[in-house]
Amino acid sequence: MKPYLSWQKQVKLMSDRGLVIEDEAECIRFLTTVNYYRFSGYARYFQIAPHEDNNDFYPGTSFNKIREIYYADEELRTNLLKPLSCVELMLRSHVAHIIGKEYGPYHSYLEEDFYVDTNNRQMIRDSCLHDIERSKERHIRHYRNDAGDNHNFDELPVWSAVEAWSFGTLSKVIEYGGQGSLADSVAASICIAKGGFASRIKALVYLRNRCAHYGRLWHHSVIDAGPTPNNVRKKAKRIAGQFGNRSVVDVIASLDDICVRGKVMDTSGKLLNPELPKLVKQYKNNSDFWCGLVNPKSPKDHKAHQS
């Protein structure tokens, strides 16, 4: 059981472990806005062997250096939310259009038979219904009675329903809807390669959720890494150099490809510019932050950041 530590004692603990703290007051101010535990997720990569309870920092490691990486990570999350949100909105539009045209705009998406015959078909249908039921939007409430305890969602058009679905639910509908053919139809509609399309969208959902909930991207291996097409990956590596298939950079390359091919626009009506070239221009390829993005490692591989 670890004891409670005030902000002042947290600073002293890091200092006792060898972290160079240039300005204690500024460090305390930082910790009042950023949880110590969150900050330690970045700091452990500069400690000798935290997995073996050796939490001492490599000589010369400074608080400011780690804080710069934290802020770079925060900036990247913020920058990625815009294209991720725009892709999500585009997908809602295409899914609604295709379901309405090919399967009928009413109740088809709430039928279990609409989804591919797997053990999850009822769960996916229930996810759609759950997201609709919890919505407080007027266009959804219109289909409830005055008491709010009954509904007639069979009359709810799909173009209204998709606006109530979470990005995760939307991804499941794309993957399993239309007896498994919806993903191909959506991919064709936005001029994206059909192979692995549904899995690529799952990876975007994963990345969006991690960005939205302030998850660390630096030295993070993506669990739901989508099968980024080889031609997309090769093109991205000509821009950024080598990167791991489960790195955040790989998902960014896939995101850029979808934005460009799908001609995704922002709220001002302008086509989105790819994010990867911006990253390459902003960070040196041998910097700690860049290395942690392209080649994520476990803190156990602690020699990677020895000062």
Disulfide bonds with the S-S distance in Angstrom:
none
